[in-house]
Amino acid sequence: MTHRIPPRSGTAFELGKGQLLTVIDPEGEQVSDLVTFNAEDSREYLSSGRSIDYAGRIYLSTGDTLYSNRSVPMLTIVEDEVGRHDFSLTPCSRDTFRILYGDADPHPGCQGNLETVLAPYGIVPDAIPIAFNVFMHVAVDSDSGEIKVLPPLSKAGQKTVFRAEMDLIVGMTACSAGQSNNFRYKPIDYRIEDAG
């Protein structure tokens, strides 16, 4: 069964060890902020720093493991039709829209949406880490380190599949930041399936 996350919103759910999470970009050029927590102890969370350190590169794809802050595998990317994601930028927030875009009445963004959907699991706002930004296209200048957020490379219907390496609480969004999705706010689809 495929579930849909409406534009500029989020969802949270439990994912059992060994289950597959398929994240789909139904219309193309959209981003999903993905965060995970150990279902038994939410103080253990998805870690950008650990994952990038152990992979030895900043762009992670098929075969790569996403680690927790305790250096324990949380997810493995088992299939990736896009091959370009970001694991460096935090979820967009009211402050993102205020500081970067100058919005006087800013949207809660992915941060606010994740706060809302993760609250029933006892996860507080300050516990939300850097997300694995599925399909997000961030270019980094090799000399200056300057970053540019570009339109995602994902085409309509393309997907990335993750396998849970522990029992997880998962938060996901359909990104609210226009820069991330070419200013065309769209949904994100996902499926949960048993492996095999």
Secondary structure, 3 states (H helix, E strand, C coil): CEEEECCCCEEEEEECCCEEEEEEECCCCCCEEEEEEECCEEEEEECHHHHHHHHCCCCCCCCCEEEECCCCEEEEEEEECCCCCECCCCCCCHHHHHHCCCCCCCCCHHHHHHHHHHHHHCCCHHHCCCCEEECCEEEECCCCCCEEEECCCCCCCEEEEEEECCCEEEEEECCCCHHHCCCCCCCEEEEEEECC
